């Protein structure tokens, strides 16, 4: 298994974990006490894994995908009515963290030698 394949597997696993923790009610969903920190952590890590795992993807397309994923989480929290609160500020945190992640990952991948970035 190549590093890129491993990163792809990790990405999908992490995406499922993020979705689970975003939707599960009660203390389990609050493993990290700060709501803003949970959003920043998820949306700093996931886009970096996605960009590395699928390097030919457009950063703009990845940004839109994560904007949609963050919006989906907020909509599901609103609709499920299981004690999770949907907030516009959470989605804004997702968008800003995604932007930061994609910029940093883009720069990092350009600095890697060609054989490692492929």
C-alpha positions in Angstrom: 0.0 0.0 0.0 1.4 3.4 -1.0 1.5 6.4 1.3 -1.2 8.1 -0.8 -3.5 5.0 -0.5 -3.0 5.0 3.2 -3.8 8.7 3.4 -7.0 8.1 1.4 -8.1 5.3 3.8 -7.3 7.6 6.8 -9.3 10.4 5.2 -12.5 8.3 4.8 -12.1 6.9 8.3 -11.6 10.4 9.8 -14.5 11.8 7.8 -16.8 9.0 9.3 -15.5 9.7 12.8 -16.0 13.5 12.4 -19.6 12.9 11.2 -20.3 10.5 14.1 -19.0 12.9 16.8 -20.8 15.8 15.2 -24.1 14.0 15.4 -23.9 11.8 18.5 -25.8 13.4 21.4 -24.5 13.7 24.9 -21.0 13.8 26.4 -19.4 11.6 23.8 -19.9 14.2 21.1 -18.1 16.7 23.4 -14.8 14.8 23.8 -13.1 18.1 23.0 -14.8 20.6 25.3 -14.6 23.7 23.0 -17.0 23.7 20.1 -14.8 26.0 18.1 -11.7 23.7 18.7 -13.7 20.7 17.5 -14.6 22.4 14.3 -11.1 23.8 13.7 -9.5 20.4 14.4 -11.8 18.5 12.0 -11.6 21.1 9.2 -7.8 21.6 9.5 -7.1 17.9 9.3 -9.7 16.6 6.8 -8.9 19.0 3.9 -5.1 18.3 4.3 -5.7 14.6 4.0 -8.0 15.1 1.0 -5.5 17.4 -0.8 -2.6 15.0 -0.2 -4.7 11.9 -1.0 -6.1 13.4 -4.2 -3.4 15.9 -5.4 -4.9 16.5 -8.8 -8.1 17.8 -7.2 -8.7 21.5 -7.5 -8.3 23.4 -4.2 -11.4 25.3 -5.1 -13.4 22.1 -5.6 -12.1 20.7 -2.3 -13.0 23.9 -0.5 -16.6 23.7 -1.9 -16.8 20.0 -0.9 -15.8 20.8 2.7 -18.1 23.8 2.7 -20.9 21.4 1.8 -19.8 18.8 4.4 -19.8 21.5 7.1 -23.2 22.7 6.0 -24.5 19.1 5.9 -23.4 18.6 9.5 -25.2 21.7 10.7 -28.3 20.8 8.8 -28.3 17.3 10.2 -27.8 18.7 13.7 -30.8 21.0 13.2 -33.1 18.3 11.7 -32.2 15.4 13.9 -33.2 17.3 17.1 -31.0 15.1 19.3 -29.6 17.8 21.5 -26.9 19.0 19.1 -27.1 22.7 18.1 -26.7 23.9 14.6 -24.9 27.3 14.5 -23.8 29.5 11.6 -20.6 30.3 13.6 -19.7 26.6 13.5 -20.0 26.6 9.7 -17.9 29.8 9.5 -15.2 28.1 11.6 -15.4 25.2 9.2 -14.9 27.5 6.2 -12.0 29.4 7.8 -10.2 26.2 8.9 -10.7 24.6 5.5 -9.1 27.7 3.8 -6.1 27.7 6.2 -5.7 23.9 5.7 -5.8 24.0 1.9 -3.4 27.0 1.7 -0.8 25.3 4.0 -1.2 21.9 2.3 -0.8 23.5 -1.1 2.4 25.3 -0.1 3.8 22.1 1.7 3.1 19.9 -1.4 4.9 22.4 -3.6 8.0 22.3 -1.3 8.2 18.5 -1.3 10.5 16.9 -3.8 8.6 15.7 -6.9 8.8 12.0 -6.1 7.2 12.6 -2.7 4.5 14.9 -3.9 3.3 12.6 -6.7 
